[in-house]
Amino acid sequence: MRDFLYSEIAQIEGIPNIPDDPELAIMAGKALCQNVLEPIQKQLGRISIRSAYRSCAVNAKGAENKNNCARNESNYAAHIWDRKDENGYMGATACIIVNSFIPYYERTNNWAALAWWIHDNIPNYSSMEFYPKFAAFNIYWHENPQKTISSYVEPRGCLTNQKMPNFSGSHKAEYEDFLSEIATHSSL
């Protein structure tokens, strides 16, 4: 939980990053860990948390300062774990880096390999949103999953969602090279 509560915005601005509803924050964070983060780490190795829980005050300051934070209402059941969304659903988001993916990504710039692997192997994710640096991405767990993948890295936009023809089936061909690279490095 310490990693989830750490916030650069909170540190710089001197704002406590403490949940108003600790029980809800813990339930949402536990679901994120059990359903998404731990299965990724078990299969692909260590992950690094860049950003996770934000209190309403921290998120509002981040939005005000244009620190890539959406307005609070848009972040309920996302980075703001201790508030349910407008439909009454619980959720949680973490911005993570899959450390074993960095060498492959730096060599290929193919963020979609990781996205497709998660899509095929982590059934309880709700959505993913990829960023350019180290292929860091927001990964969401939500009680009402959307199952979307989008990116701010080329090719930008939506990779898949439930209405797209590429949503179903295996995407193994998209990430086989990445898995081979991990297997090669882990055997050294």
HUURZI-V758807 format. One record per run of one state. SS is the DSSP state (H for helix, E for strand, L for the rest). FROM is the first residue (numbers start at 1). TO is the last residue. If there is no record, write none. Layout:
BEGIN
ss->(SS SS)
from->(FROM FROM)
to->(TO TO)
END
This chain:
BEGIN
ss->(L H L H L H L E L H L H E L E L E H L H L E L H L E L E L E L H L)
from->(1 2 6 8 14 22 45 47 52 56 65 72 76 77 80 81 91 99 109 112 122 127 131 133 136 137 143 148 152 157 161 172 187)
to->(1 5 7 13 21 44 46 51 55 64 71 75 76 79 80 90 98 108 111 121 126 130 132 135 136 142 147 151 156 160 171 186 188)
END
